[in-house]
Amino acid sequence: MRTTVKIVLLLLIAVILFGCTENKKSSTGINIYTSGIHKLEYNNQELLVDLDAGFKILPMPMDFDGDGDYDLVLSESGAYAEAGIFYFENISGNVEMPVFRRGAKISYERRRLGSDGANFEVSVVGNHTHVLTPDNVSERLLIYKDVPQNVFWDDNELKLTEKGYDILHFHKNTQWKLVDFDGDGIKDLVCSAVSSRSSRLRGAGSNERTKRYAGVDKHSKLVFLKNTGSNDNPVFGDPVEIVKENGESLAKGLAIKPMFADYDNDGDLDFIGIGKAQNGETFDVPWKKSFFIYFENIGTKSAYKFSTGKVITDGKMPVMMESRATIHTTAIDWDKDGFTDIIAGDEGGRVALLKNTGKIVDGVPQFLQPRNFQQKAKYVDFGALTTPRVFDWDGDGLDDIISGNGIGNIGFFKNLGGDIPKWAAPEYIEFGGEIRIIPDEALPNTEEPKWGYTTIDVGFWNEDNLPDILVNDHNGNVIWLENTGTRTSPKLAAPKPILVEWNGESQKPEWIPGVSTGNELLAPWRTSPFIMDFNNDGLNDLVILDYEGYLSVYTRFKKEEKLFLNPPERNFVYLSGEPILLNQRTGSSSGRLKITFADWDGDGLKDLVFSSKPAVDWMKNMGIKNGKMVLQYMGRVVSRTLMGHTDGPVVSDFNNDGISDLLIGTEIGVFFYWQRTSFDVTTTMTTSGKQTPANYKYFKR
């Protein structure tokens, strides 16, 4: 059976791997893509890059192909437009850090298999590897038996008591795992239950469910359900909340998964969660709530007693993931050395090994810092929530890709040449010795900052003929990274705020995570800055959304050989003369727009191309009237849904045919590319004839 399954899987992978994007030569002899909008490929067969499976990755390590080594089955649990379960084959064998073949999708719909893809949990019973998950409405607890052989087809239900169903029904997220929790040789159930929620049922039984919800304990918890039956015919008892020796819930103050394992090899089950230090421990790091916390079982195999938690360290430094958000962990002896390791997926889609060294220091198992797994390169990717710009960063005459991402990096993808370019692996761009922008302030009364949302533009900001980078970060603070290097070897200084010569009090968005002082510019969050000489006076200006969401320009002026910015002017208008309100939404839905200006229709004027729903829209430049740029809304450039947050469109011409093409950064981190054959084709929505103006008014969808 295993041999047959492996052959089928290998054939599937071969089709995916070798079914590459079709291309041909145009009438001008230049290579072009012919498959419309598609994922941009590295075109670099020997390249290794970080394994990446999209957005908010949940790892399920197992020997999926039956060849004796561990592979990775990954659930892309958070993507809006592209989600599913992927298989990454281990092509190195039983080594600590294997290389993986690029992923093959084995399920195209995460909700078909379970509750939004974020609650799968691998359980090993004897020689069998099962996956447990609530169903997609959290009514039943499913067990997919022998997943490597059955590939999620053999689904069954694990029966619970009424109080067990209360846990399943009344918590937003539950994860369930079969483990021998009390040491009697029979697999019990343990569950992590996070965030209470009402039943929301309709029809028969809904009133009874609502009444029951009102009377149950709904805080986040870890519970144990004893199996009084057998492994083959389990009978699970009522859930018992797992507490520490001081009587507090083991789940208190933690991000929890059912991470019970014998981490210290003393024969009983310990626990690891993520949260702040429990014992007054302090570390010289900017983040205080993203530590891995170890809770030792100081009781016995059959009668647990969990101690107060201690931070897991690698020497003197805490072990921490690069991404602080949406970390999905699972416990497994990955390298088969007898010590239980941790495999962790993060929001950006990467998967890392946290190796258990087998050493114990001050009662705490020692783990190495996370190391990202590598895969054979296929699609150009930069984590999640990518915001690319196209610019010749290293001065070699080829357009490169510079991009921000969700966790606050700025990456450089070097163009290695070719009509269909070959790309190098991304390099983090340093600025003042740092590689990540994370604002100091977070939203009031919330957790520490986790995101950077580096939304960028690249251009000549201070008239020294060296390209700089402007960044709008998660909090809306617009900053300048000055290039102090050379044209072929850029070097960026530490961030400086962008200053505006306000006429009176500075304008600040009504809702914004960040703060600013003095003349510092605070813009709507997650909106891209754009450098352009709007008024053709020889000085580059700043175009961005103003404090109310209108597309505006901060014009530049010079005084005593120093450059300054004027307050914003709403100099982008419709044919009617009405200023363009690019985002009509408020609160946390404000901002969130990426813009670029380029000649999209070949008439010599720079049009507005911007993110929207489902993907990308554009407005035609009708010329300047009374000092204002008149724009006509044309509708969608791309109608295929690529986003869940917002996409990051930018215009490119990698094949140098003089026709503007489109590069789009997405929530899942992959760049999509559309190479056009003519300026007449301005949208993917028509197959013949030029695009005409939309017959509906633009609004931020």
Solvent accessible surface area in square Angstrom, and as a share of the most:
residue,aa,sasa,rsa
1,M,152,0.68
2,R,98,0.36
3,T,97,0.56
4,T,82,0.48
5,V,19,0.11
6,K,58,0.24
7,I,93,0.47
8,V,90,0.52
9,L,10,0.05
10,L,68,0.34
11,L,114,0.57
12,L,66,0.33
13,I,8,0.04
14,A,38,0.29
15,V,109,0.63
16,I,49,0.25
17,L,33,0.17
18,F,161,0.67
19,G,58,0.56
20,C,89,0.53
21,T,29,0.17
22,E,116,0.52
23,N,70,0.36
24,K,115,0.49
25,K,129,0.54
26,S,32,0.21
27,S,125,0.81
28,T,103,0.60
29,G,41,0.39
30,I,36,0.18
31,N,38,0.20
32,I,9,0.05
33,Y,15,0.06
34,T,52,0.30
35,S,59,0.38
36,G,34,0.33
37,I,25,0.13
38,H,19,0.09
39,K,42,0.18
40,L,2,0.01
41,E,24,0.11
42,Y,2,0.01
43,N,75,0.38
44,N,21,0.11
45,Q,158,0.70
46,E,138,0.62
47,L,33,0.16
48,L,72,0.36
49,V,18,0.10
50,D,42,0.22
51,L,0,0.00
52,D,22,0.12
53,A,9,0.07
54,G,6,0.06
55,F,3,0.01
56,K,56,0.24
57,I,0,0.00
58,L,5,0.03
59,P,6,0.04
60,M,0,0.00
61,P,6,0.04
62,M,4,0.02
63,D,31,0.16
64,F,1,0.01
65,D,4,0.02
66,G,28,0.27
67,D,60,0.31
68,G,39,0.37
69,D,9,0.05
70,Y,53,0.20
71,D,0,0.00
72,L,0,0.00
73,V,0,0.00
74,L,0,0.00
75,S,0,0.00
76,E,1,0.00
77,S,9,0.06
78,G,23,0.22
79,A,0,0.00
80,Y,143,0.54
81,A,45,0.35
82,E,36,0.16
83,A,14,0.11
84,G,0,0.00
85,I,0,0.00
86,F,27,0.11
87,Y,2,0.01
88,F,5,0.02
89,E,15,0.07
90,N,7,0.03
91,I,64,0.33
92,S,50,0.32
93,G,21,0.21
94,N,102,0.53
95,V,72,0.42
96,E,56,0.25
97,M,60,0.27
98,P,2,0.01
99,V,33,0.19
100,F,0,0.00
101,R,71,0.26
102,R,21,0.08
103,G,16,0.15
104,A,2,0.01
105,K,33,0.14
106,I,30,0.15
107,S,5,0.03
108,Y,161,0.61
109,E,84,0.38
110,R,33,0.12
111,R,116,0.42
112,R,124,0.45
113,L,3,0.01
114,G,0,0.00
115,S,15,0.10
116,D,40,0.21
117,G,0,0.00
118,A,17,0.13
119,N,3,0.02
120,F,2,0.01
121,E,7,0.03
122,V,14,0.08
123,S,1,0.00
124,V,81,0.47
125,V,19,0.11
126,G,65,0.63
127,N,146,0.75
128,H,90,0.40
129,T,25,0.14
130,H,17,0.07
131,V,0,0.00
132,L,0,0.00
133,T,1,0.01
134,P,1,0.01
135,D,13,0.07
136,N,78,0.40
137,V,95,0.55
138,S,6,0.04
139,E,53,0.24
140,R,102,0.37
141,L,0,0.00
142,L,7,0.04
143,I,7,0.04
144,Y,7,0.03
145,K,75,0.32
146,D,29,0.15
147,V,0,0.00
148,P,6,0.04
149,Q,41,0.18
150,N,41,0.21
151,V,34,0.20
152,F,5,0.02
153,W,181,0.64
154,D,57,0.30
155,D,73,0.38
156,N,53,0.27
157,E,51,0.23
158,L,14,0.07
159,K,141,0.60
160,L,18,0.09
161,T,44,0.25
162,E,115,0.51
163,K,111,0.47
164,G,0,0.00
165,Y,44,0.17
166,D,14,0.07
167,I,13,0.06
168,L,0,0.00
169,H,19,0.08
170,F,1,0.00
171,H,3,0.01
172,K,122,0.52
173,N,47,0.24
174,T,4,0.02
175,Q,9,0.04
176,W,0,0.00
177,K,25,0.10
178,L,15,0.07
179,V,15,0.08
180,D,36,0.19
181,F,10,0.04
182,D,22,0.11
183,G,27,0.26
184,D,71,0.37
185,G,57,0.54
186,I,49,0.25
187,K,53,0.22
188,D,0,0.00
189,L,0,0.00
190,V,0,0.00
191,C,0,0.00
192,S,2,0.01
193,A,0,0.00
194,V,45,0.26
195,S,49,0.32
196,S,49,0.32
197,R,52,0.19
198,S,54,0.35
199,S,18,0.12
200,R,179,0.65
201,L,68,0.34
202,R,226,0.82
203,G,58,0.56
204,A,110,0.86
205,G,41,0.39
206,S,18,0.12
207,N,107,0.55
208,E,116,0.52
209,R,43,0.16
210,T,84,0.49
211,K,154,0.65
212,R,80,0.29
213,Y,41,0.15
214,A,82,0.63
215,G,69,0.66
216,V,36,0.21
217,D,87,0.45
218,K,52,0.22
219,H,82,0.37
220,S,40,0.26
221,K,10,0.04
222,L,0,0.00
223,V,2,0.01
224,F,26,0.11
225,L,0,0.00
226,K,79,0.33
227,N,2,0.01
228,T,97,0.56
229,G,24,0.23
230,S,46,0.29
231,N,65,0.33
232,D,124,0.65
233,N,111,0.57
234,P,46,0.29
235,V,88,0.51
236,F,9,0.04
237,G,24,0.23
238,D,66,0.34
239,P,27,0.17
240,V,84,0.48
241,E,50,0.22
242,I,0,0.00
243,V,54,0.31
244,K,11,0.05
245,E,94,0.42
246,N,90,0.46
247,G,51,0.49
248,E,65,0.29
249,S,21,0.13
250,L,1,0.00
251,A,4,0.03
252,K,122,0.52
253,G,59,0.57
254,L,24,0.12
255,A,64,0.50
256,I,8,0.04
257,K,33,0.14
258,P,2,0.01
259,M,6,0.03
260,F,5,0.02
261,A,13,0.10
262,D,35,0.18
263,Y,2,0.01
264,D,27,0.14
265,N,76,0.39
266,D,78,0.41
267,G,41,0.40
268,D,10,0.05
269,L,36,0.18
270,D,0,0.00
271,F,0,0.00
272,I,3,0.01
273,G,3,0.03
274,I,20,0.10
275,G,4,0.04
276,K,110,0.47
277,A,23,0.18
278,Q,47,0.21
279,N,75,0.39
280,G,68,0.65
281,E,57,0.25
282,T,123,0.72
283,F,36,0.15
284,D,141,0.73
285,V,18,0.10
286,P,98,0.62
287,W,37,0.13
288,K,102,0.43
289,K,86,0.36
290,S,6,0.04
291,F,5,0.02
292,F,2,0.01
293,I,0,0.00
294,Y,3,0.01
295,F,1,0.00
296,E,48,0.22
297,N,5,0.03
298,I,83,0.42
299,G,27,0.26
300,T,76,0.44
301,K,120,0.51
302,S,82,0.53
303,A,62,0.48
304,Y,66,0.25
305,K,100,0.42
306,F,0,0.00
307,S,20,0.13
308,T,41,0.24
309,G,0,0.00
310,K,74,0.32
311,V,4,0.02
312,I,1,0.01
313,T,20,0.12
314,D,52,0.27
315,G,57,0.55
316,K,183,0.78
317,M,93,0.42
318,P,4,0.02
319,V,1,0.00
320,M,23,0.10
321,M,6,0.03
322,E,63,0.28
323,S,1,0.01
324,R,26,0.09
325,A,4,0.03
326,T,52,0.30
327,I,20,0.10
328,H,13,0.06
329,T,11,0.06
330,T,8,0.05
331,A,18,0.14
332,I,30,0.15
333,D,39,0.20
334,W,9,0.03
335,D,33,0.17
336,K,98,0.42
337,D,62,0.32
338,G,47,0.45
339,F,62,0.26
340,T,22,0.13
341,D,0,0.00
342,I,1,0.00
343,I,0,0.00
344,A,0,0.00
345,G,0,0.00
346,D,12,0.06
347,E,10,0.04
348,G,5,0.05
349,G,0,0.00
350,R,19,0.07
351,V,0,0.00
352,A,1,0.00
353,L,0,0.00
354,L,1,0.01
355,K,32,0.13
356,N,1,0.00
357,T,41,0.24
358,G,24,0.23
359,K,138,0.59
360,I,86,0.44
361,V,77,0.44
362,D,123,0.64
363,G,34,0.33
364,V,8,0.05
365,P,0,0.00
366,Q,16,0.07
367,F,1,0.01
368,L,59,0.30
369,Q,61,0.27
370,P,31,0.20
371,R,79,0.29
372,N,52,0.27
373,F,0,0.00
374,Q,58,0.26
375,Q,15,0.07
376,K,73,0.31
377,A,14,0.11
378,K,31,0.13
379,Y,67,0.25
380,V,0,0.00
381,D,20,0.10
382,F,1,0.00
383,G,2,0.02
384,A,5,0.04
385,L,12,0.06
386,T,1,0.01
387,T,12,0.07
388,P,4,0.02
389,R,14,0.05
390,V,28,0.16
391,F,37,0.15
392,D,24,0.13
393,W,11,0.04
394,D,21,0.11
395,G,27,0.26
396,D,68,0.35
397,G,65,0.63
398,L,57,0.28
399,D,54,0.28
400,D,0,0.00
401,I,0,0.00
402,I,0,0.00
403,S,0,0.00
404,G,0,0.00
405,N,2,0.01
406,G,3,0.03
407,I,14,0.07
408,G,0,0.00
409,N,0,0.00
410,I,0,0.00
411,G,0,0.00
412,F,20,0.08
413,F,0,0.00
414,K,60,0.25
415,N,5,0.03
416,L,78,0.39
417,G,18,0.18
418,G,54,0.52
419,D,56,0.29
420,I,26,0.13
421,P,4,0.03
422,K,84,0.36
423,W,0,0.00
424,A,21,0.16
425,A,31,0.24
426,P,39,0.25
427,E,99,0.44
428,Y,79,0.30
429,I,14,0.07
430,E,101,0.45
431,F,3,0.01
432,G,47,0.45
433,G,61,0.58
434,E,105,0.47
435,I,63,0.32
436,R,33,0.12
437,I,13,0.07
438,I,32,0.16
439,P,12,0.08
440,D,130,0.67
441,E,74,0.33
442,A,29,0.23
443,L,61,0.30
444,P,106,0.67
445,N,164,0.84
446,T,77,0.45
447,E,92,0.41
448,E,25,0.11
449,P,26,0.16
450,K,43,0.18
451,W,74,0.26
452,G,0,0.00
453,Y,21,0.08
454,T,0,0.00
455,T,2,0.01
456,I,2,0.01
457,D,7,0.04
458,V,12,0.07
459,G,6,0.06
460,F,74,0.31
461,W,10,0.03
462,N,35,0.18
463,E,85,0.38
464,D,56,0.29
465,N,121,0.62
466,L,30,0.15
467,P,0,0.00
468,D,0,0.00
469,I,0,0.00
470,L,0,0.00
471,V,0,0.00
472,N,0,0.00
473,D,8,0.04
474,H,19,0.09
475,N,0,0.00
476,G,0,0.00
477,N,26,0.13
478,V,2,0.01
479,I,20,0.10
480,W,43,0.15
481,L,0,0.00
482,E,31,0.14
483,N,1,0.01
484,T,79,0.46
485,G,21,0.20
486,T,76,0.44
487,R,74,0.27
488,T,92,0.54
489,S,70,0.45
490,P,35,0.22
491,K,140,0.59
492,L,8,0.04
493,A,26,0.20
494,A,54,0.42
495,P,59,0.37
496,K,75,0.32
497,P,62,0.39
498,I,6,0.03
499,L,96,0.48
500,V,0,0.00
501,E,58,0.26
502,W,29,0.10
503,N,138,0.71
504,G,62,0.60
505,E,162,0.73
506,S,23,0.15
507,Q,64,0.28
508,K,84,0.35
509,P,14,0.09
510,E,183,0.82
511,W,75,0.26
512,I,29,0.15
513,P,6,0.04
514,G,6,0.06
515,V,87,0.50
516,S,12,0.08
517,T,97,0.56
518,G,64,0.62
519,N,61,0.31
520,E,45,0.20
521,L,2,0.01
522,L,6,0.03
523,A,1,0.01
524,P,4,0.02
525,W,17,0.06
526,R,11,0.04
527,T,0,0.00
528,S,4,0.03
529,P,0,0.00
530,F,23,0.10
531,I,19,0.09
532,M,20,0.09
533,D,42,0.22
534,F,19,0.08
535,N,70,0.36
536,N,131,0.67
537,D,74,0.39
538,G,60,0.58
539,L,24,0.12
540,N,40,0.20
541,D,0,0.00
542,L,0,0.00
543,V,0,0.00
544,I,0,0.00
545,L,1,0.01
546,D,4,0.02
547,Y,72,0.27
548,E,91,0.41
549,G,5,0.05
550,Y,48,0.18
551,L,0,0.00
552,S,0,0.00
553,V,0,0.00
554,Y,5,0.02
555,T,11,0.07
556,R,16,0.06
557,F,56,0.23
558,K,92,0.39
559,K,106,0.45
560,E,156,0.70
561,E,148,0.66
562,K,134,0.57
563,L,47,0.24
564,F,51,0.21
565,L,4,0.02
566,N,50,0.25
567,P,25,0.16
568,P,22,0.14
569,E,76,0.34
570,R,72,0.26
571,N,16,0.08
572,F,0,0.00
573,V,6,0.03
574,Y,31,0.12
575,L,107,0.53
576,S,95,0.61
577,G,43,0.41
578,E,82,0.37
579,P,48,0.30
580,I,0,0.00
581,L,47,0.23
582,L,0,0.00
583,N,3,0.02
584,Q,73,0.33
585,R,117,0.43
586,T,112,0.65
587,G,26,0.25
588,S,55,0.35
589,S,45,0.29
590,S,20,0.13
591,G,1,0.01
592,R,52,0.19
593,L,0,0.00
594,K,14,0.06
595,I,1,0.01
596,T,5,0.03
597,F,9,0.04
598,A,16,0.13
599,D,35,0.18
600,W,0,0.00
601,D,31,0.16
602,G,37,0.35
603,D,70,0.36
604,G,63,0.60
605,L,73,0.36
606,K,109,0.46
607,D,0,0.00
608,L,0,0.00
609,V,0,0.00
610,F,0,0.00
611,S,0,0.00
612,S,1,0.01
613,K,76,0.32
614,P,24,0.15
615,A,0,0.00
616,V,0,0.00
617,D,0,0.00
618,W,2,0.01
619,M,0,0.00
620,K,47,0.20
621,N,8,0.04
622,M,86,0.39
623,G,17,0.17
624,I,101,0.51
625,K,137,0.58
626,N,137,0.70
627,G,46,0.44
628,K,74,0.32
629,M,11,0.05
630,V,15,0.09
631,L,0,0.00
632,Q,40,0.18
633,Y,15,0.06
634,M,12,0.05
635,G,2,0.02
636,R,64,0.23
637,V,0,0.00
638,V,0,0.00
639,S,44,0.28
640,R,115,0.42
641,T,54,0.32
642,L,9,0.05
643,M,2,0.01
644,G,27,0.26
645,H,45,0.20
646,T,10,0.06
647,D,0,0.00
648,G,2,0.02
649,P,2,0.01
650,V,9,0.05
651,V,23,0.13
652,S,6,0.04
653,D,33,0.17
654,F,7,0.03
655,N,3,0.01
656,N,116,0.60
657,D,39,0.20
658,G,53,0.51
659,I,30,0.15
660,S,17,0.11
661,D,0,0.00
662,L,0,0.00
663,L,0,0.00
664,I,0,0.00
665,G,0,0.00
666,T,1,0.00
667,E,4,0.02
668,I,7,0.04
669,G,0,0.00
670,V,13,0.07
671,F,0,0.00
672,F,5,0.02
673,Y,1,0.00
674,W,17,0.06
675,Q,12,0.05
676,R,3,0.01
677,T,88,0.51
678,S,36,0.23
679,F,55,0.23
680,D,72,0.37
681,V,58,0.33
682,T,8,0.05
683,T,2,0.01
684,T,50,0.29
685,M,101,0.45
686,T,57,0.33
687,T,146,0.85
688,S,95,0.61
689,G,62,0.59
690,K,143,0.61
691,Q,29,0.13
692,T,101,0.59
693,P,61,0.38
694,A,27,0.21
695,N,151,0.77
696,Y,95,0.36
697,K,142,0.60
698,Y,5,0.02
699,F,103,0.43
700,K,14,0.06
701,R,35,0.13
